[in-house]
Amino acid sequence: MKTEIDGMRSKRDTFMTDMGLLKGQLKDQNNRMLLAAQEKVRLEKLAVESEAKQMNLKQLREKLQNMRDEVTPDKH
C-alpha cells in the first residue's frame, strides 16, 4: 500500500512539474503574441502616416506645377 501511495505521489509530482512547464510556455507564447499585436498596430500607424505624407507631397507637387504654369508664359 505504501508503495502504491508513493507511486501516486511521484505521478502527481511529475504531472505538476509538466503543468508548470506548460503554463510557463503558454505565458511566453501569450507575451510574444501581445508584442506581435503591438508591433502590428505600430506598423499600421506608420503606414497610415506614410500614406498621408505621400498625399501631402503629391498635393504640394501639383500646387508647385500650377504655380510654375501660371508664371511661365505660353510658348504658343
CNS distance restraints for C-alpha pairs under 8 A (distance, minus, plus):
assign (resid   1 and name CA) (resid   5 and name CA) 6.35 0.50 0.50
assign (resid   2 and name CA) (resid   6 and name CA) 6.12 0.50 0.50
assign (resid   3 and name CA) (resid   7 and name CA) 6.10 0.50 0.50
assign (resid   4 and name CA) (resid   8 and name CA) 6.28 0.50 0.50
assign (resid   5 and name CA) (resid   9 and name CA) 6.21 0.50 0.50
assign (resid   6 and name CA) (resid  10 and name CA) 6.17 0.50 0.50
assign (resid   7 and name CA) (resid  11 and name CA) 6.21 0.50 0.50
assign (resid   8 and name CA) (resid  12 and name CA) 6.10 0.50 0.50
assign (resid   9 and name CA) (resid  13 and name CA) 6.04 0.50 0.50
assign (resid  10 and name CA) (resid  14 and name CA) 6.11 0.50 0.50
assign (resid  11 and name CA) (resid  15 and name CA) 6.00 0.50 0.50
assign (resid  12 and name CA) (resid  16 and name CA) 6.04 0.50 0.50
assign (resid  13 and name CA) (resid  17 and name CA) 6.12 0.50 0.50
assign (resid  14 and name CA) (resid  18 and name CA) 6.17 0.50 0.50
assign (resid  15 and name CA) (resid  19 and name CA) 6.10 0.50 0.50
assign (resid  16 and name CA) (resid  20 and name CA) 6.08 0.50 0.50
assign (resid  17 and name CA) (resid  21 and name CA) 6.31 0.50 0.50
assign (resid  18 and name CA) (resid  22 and name CA) 6.18 0.50 0.50
assign (resid  19 and name CA) (resid  23 and name CA) 6.02 0.50 0.50
assign (resid  20 and name CA) (resid  24 and name CA) 6.21 0.50 0.50
assign (resid  21 and name CA) (resid  25 and name CA) 6.24 0.50 0.50
assign (resid  22 and name CA) (resid  26 and name CA) 6.08 0.50 0.50
assign (resid  23 and name CA) (resid  27 and name CA) 6.11 0.50 0.50
assign (resid  24 and name CA) (resid  28 and name CA) 6.19 0.50 0.50
assign (resid  25 and name CA) (resid  29 and name CA) 6.10 0.50 0.50
assign (resid  26 and name CA) (resid  30 and name CA) 6.09 0.50 0.50
assign (resid  27 and name CA) (resid  31 and name CA) 6.20 0.50 0.50
assign (resid  28 and name CA) (resid  32 and name CA) 6.29 0.50 0.50
assign (resid  29 and name CA) (resid  33 and name CA) 6.19 0.50 0.50
assign (resid  30 and name CA) (resid  34 and name CA) 6.15 0.50 0.50
assign (resid  31 and name CA) (resid  35 and name CA) 6.24 0.50 0.50
assign (resid  32 and name CA) (resid  36 and name CA) 6.11 0.50 0.50
assign (resid  33 and name CA) (resid  37 and name CA) 6.13 0.50 0.50
assign (resid  34 and name CA) (resid  38 and name CA) 6.19 0.50 0.50
assign (resid  35 and name CA) (resid  39 and name CA) 6.11 0.50 0.50
assign (resid  36 and name CA) (resid  40 and name CA) 6.11 0.50 0.50
assign (resid  37 and name CA) (resid  41 and name CA) 6.34 0.50 0.50
assign (resid  38 and name CA) (resid  42 and name CA) 6.24 0.50 0.50
assign (resid  39 and name CA) (resid  43 and name CA) 6.10 0.50 0.50
assign (resid  40 and name CA) (resid  44 and name CA) 6.06 0.50 0.50
assign (resid  41 and name CA) (resid  45 and name CA) 6.16 0.50 0.50
assign (resid  42 and name CA) (resid  46 and name CA) 6.29 0.50 0.50
assign (resid  43 and name CA) (resid  47 and name CA) 6.13 0.50 0.50
assign (resid  44 and name CA) (resid  48 and name CA) 6.28 0.50 0.50
assign (resid  45 and name CA) (resid  49 and name CA) 6.18 0.50 0.50
assign (resid  46 and name CA) (resid  50 and name CA) 5.95 0.50 0.50
assign (resid  47 and name CA) (resid  51 and name CA) 6.09 0.50 0.50
assign (resid  48 and name CA) (resid  52 and name CA) 6.19 0.50 0.50
assign (resid  49 and name CA) (resid  53 and name CA) 6.20 0.50 0.50
assign (resid  50 and name CA) (resid  54 and name CA) 6.15 0.50 0.50
assign (resid  51 and name CA) (resid  55 and name CA) 6.23 0.50 0.50
assign (resid  52 and name CA) (resid  56 and name CA) 6.17 0.50 0.50
assign (resid  53 and name CA) (resid  57 and name CA) 6.02 0.50 0.50
assign (resid  54 and name CA) (resid  58 and name CA) 6.11 0.50 0.50
assign (resid  55 and name CA) (resid  59 and name CA) 6.23 0.50 0.50
assign (resid  56 and name CA) (resid  60 and name CA) 6.19 0.50 0.50
assign (resid  57 and name CA) (resid  61 and name CA) 6.15 0.50 0.50
assign (resid  58 and name CA) (resid  62 and name CA) 6.22 0.50 0.50
assign (resid  59 and name CA) (resid  63 and name CA) 6.10 0.50 0.50
assign (resid  60 and name CA) (resid  64 and name CA) 6.04 0.50 0.50
assign (resid  61 and name CA) (resid  65 and name CA) 6.12 0.50 0.50
assign (resid  62 and name CA) (resid  66 and name CA) 6.13 0.50 0.50
assign (resid  63 and name CA) (resid  67 and name CA) 6.19 0.50 0.50
assign (resid  64 and name CA) (resid  68 and name CA) 6.15 0.50 0.50
assign (resid  65 and name CA) (resid  69 and name CA) 6.09 0.50 0.50
assign (resid  66 and name CA) (resid  70 and name CA) 6.23 0.50 0.50
assign (resid  67 and name CA) (resid  71 and name CA) 6.23 0.50 0.50
assign (resid  68 and name CA) (resid  72 and name CA) 5.86 0.50 0.50
assign (resid  69 and name CA) (resid  73 and name CA) 7.66 0.50 0.50
